[in-house]
Amino acid sequence: MKPVKIAIFASGSGTNAENIALYFTGRNDISVACILSNKPGAYVLERAKKLDITTLVFNRQEFYETDRVLQFLKRESIGWIILAGFLWLIPEYLVDAYPGRIINIHPALLPKYGGKGMYGDKVHQAVIESGDKESGITIHYVNKEYDKGNIIFQARCRVELSDTPETLAAKVHKLEYAHFPAVIEKLIRS
């Protein structure tokens, strides 16, 4: 297999991005080549720096109205894009440039609790308020709509009556860390 370079897009702390990068560290077949963020102060950029991973920060106008991001990805020879806590809708030009090679992780069981504005504790609060007995993660392909791409993988956890958004988030994070890198690897290898 020809070596595959991954780009990770993240907007926040970057624990999933770091977990993925560490999973592929020292590998010849798959590597995290760069981390991109729409937030100059996102802690994911510090994590990338510590791991000696190239970064790019872009603003809304650059992302939606120019090809700066796409040109960067081409220069880095990126084969796959992984969204790990990235909150903006992926523009059509990127979806078209990477058909079937952009994946996202969502902190709930889609199709429930997805769409614009459904991220972080907002998702966990909605799950708890609904009375659902389980939550989990959904790894899915990215298309031109929020959280509407075909589902690749789901893992579940119980929602207890005593759960808060924070305790449910902790359960979901464990699932993310356990499954996301392995699912990425399986997809790239298939």
C-alpha positions in Angstrom: 0.0 0.0 0.0 1.3 3.4 -0.9 1.8 5.6 2.2 -1.4 7.6 3.0 -1.3 11.1 4.6 -4.1 12.2 6.8 -5.2 15.8 7.5 -7.2 16.4 10.7 -9.6 19.3 11.0 -10.3 20.4 14.6 -11.8 23.5 16.3 -11.1 22.8 20.0 -8.9 21.1 22.5 -7.8 18.3 20.1 -7.9 15.3 22.3 -9.2 13.1 19.5 -6.7 14.7 17.0 -3.9 13.9 19.4 -5.2 10.3 20.0 -5.3 9.7 16.2 -1.8 11.2 15.7 -0.3 9.0 18.4 -2.1 5.9 17.0 -0.3 6.4 13.7 3.1 7.6 15.0 6.0 5.7 13.7 4.0 4.0 10.9 5.1 3.9 7.3 1.7 3.2 5.8 -0.5 5.9 7.4 0.5 9.2 9.0 -1.1 12.4 10.3 0.6 15.0 8.1 -1.1 18.1 9.3 -3.8 19.6 11.5 -6.0 22.4 10.4 -8.1 24.7 12.5 -10.5 27.6 12.1 -9.6 28.9 15.5 -6.2 30.5 16.1 -6.4 29.9 19.8 -7.5 26.3 19.7 -5.5 24.0 22.0 -5.3 21.4 19.2 -2.6 23.7 17.6 -0.5 23.3 20.8 -0.9 19.6 20.7 0.2 19.6 17.0 3.3 21.6 17.9 4.3 19.2 20.6 3.9 16.3 18.2 5.8 18.2 15.5 2.8 18.2 13.1 2.4 20.9 10.5 -0.6 23.2 11.1 -2.7 25.6 9.1 -5.2 28.1 10.6 -7.8 29.7 8.3 -10.7 32.0 8.7 -14.3 31.7 7.4 -13.6 33.8 4.2 -10.5 31.7 3.3 -12.4 28.5 3.9 -15.5 29.2 1.9 -14.4 31.8 -0.7 -10.9 30.8 -1.6 -9.0 27.6 -2.5 -6.3 28.2 0.2 -7.2 25.1 2.2 -7.4 22.9 -0.8 -4.1 24.1 -2.2 -2.5 23.4 1.2 -3.9 19.9 1.2 -2.6 19.2 -2.3 0.9 20.5 -1.4 0.9 18.2 1.6 -0.3 15.2 -0.6 -3.2 14.5 1.7 -5.2 11.4 0.9 -7.9 11.6 3.6 -9.5 14.3 5.8 -10.6 13.5 9.3 -12.9 15.8 11.2 -12.3 15.6 14.9 -14.4 18.2 16.7 -14.5 20.5 13.6 -17.6 22.7 13.8 -18.0 24.2 10.3 -19.8 22.7 7.4 -17.4 21.3 4.8 -17.7 23.3 1.6 -18.7 21.6 -1.6 -15.3 22.1 -3.3 -13.6 20.0 -0.5 -16.3 17.3 -0.6 -15.9 17.1 -4.4 -12.1 17.0 -4.1 -12.2 14.1 -1.6 -15.2 11.9 -2.5 -15.6 9.2 0.1 -12.4 10.3 1.8 -13.7 12.7 4.5 -15.0 11.3 7.7 -16.4 12.8 10.9 -17.1 11.6 14.4 -20.3 12.7 16.1 -20.8 12.3 19.9 -24.3 10.7 19.6 -26.1 8.0 17.7 -27.1 9.6 14.4 -29.5 10.2 12.9 -30.7 11.5 16.3 -29.1 14.6 17.8 -27.3 15.7 14.7 -27.2 18.9 12.6 -26.1 22.4 12.9 -25.4 23.5 16.5 -25.5 19.9 17.8 -22.0 19.5 19.3 -20.4 19.0 22.7 -22.5 19.3 25.8 -25.5 20.4 23.7 -25.7 16.9 22.3 -25.3 15.2 25.7 -27.9 17.5 27.3 -30.4 16.7 24.5 -29.8 12.9 24.9 -30.4 13.1 28.7 -33.5 15.3 28.3 -35.0 12.9 25.8 -34.8 10.0 28.3 -32.9 7.8 25.9 -31.3 4.8 27.6 -28.2 4.8 25.4 -25.9 7.2 23.5 -22.6 6.7 21.9 -20.6 7.7 18.8 -21.2 7.7 15.1 -18.4 7.7 12.6 -19.8 8.8 9.2 -18.8 10.0 5.8 -19.1 13.7 5.2 -21.3 15.1 2.5 -22.7 18.6 1.9 -25.0 18.6 4.9 -24.3 18.5 8.7 -24.2 14.9 10.0 -26.1 13.4 7.0 -23.4 11.3 5.4 -23.6 7.5 5.4 -22.9 5.9 8.7 -19.7 3.8 8.9 -19.6 2.7 12.5 -21.5 3.2 15.8 -20.6 2.3 19.4 -22.9 2.6 22.3 -22.9 3.3 26.0 -25.7 3.3 28.6 -27.3 6.6 29.8 -27.9 6.3 33.5 -30.5 8.4 35.4 -27.6 10.0 37.4 -25.7 11.1 34.2 -25.0 14.7 33.6 -23.8 16.2 30.3 -20.2 15.9 31.7 -20.5 12.3 32.8 -22.1 11.3 29.6 -19.4 13.2 27.7 -16.7 11.2 29.5 -18.3 7.9 28.5 -18.6 9.1 24.9 -15.0 10.2 24.9 -13.8 6.8 25.9 -15.7 5.3 22.9 -14.1 7.9 20.6 -10.6 7.2 21.8 -11.1 3.4 21.6 -12.7 3.2 18.2 -12.0 6.3 16.0 -8.3 5.6 15.0 -9.0 1.9 14.3 -12.0 2.7 12.1 -9.9 5.3 10.2 -7.2 2.6 9.7 -9.7 0.1 8.5 -11.3 2.5 6.0 -8.0 3.6 4.6 -6.8 0.0 4.2 -10.0 -1.2 2.5 
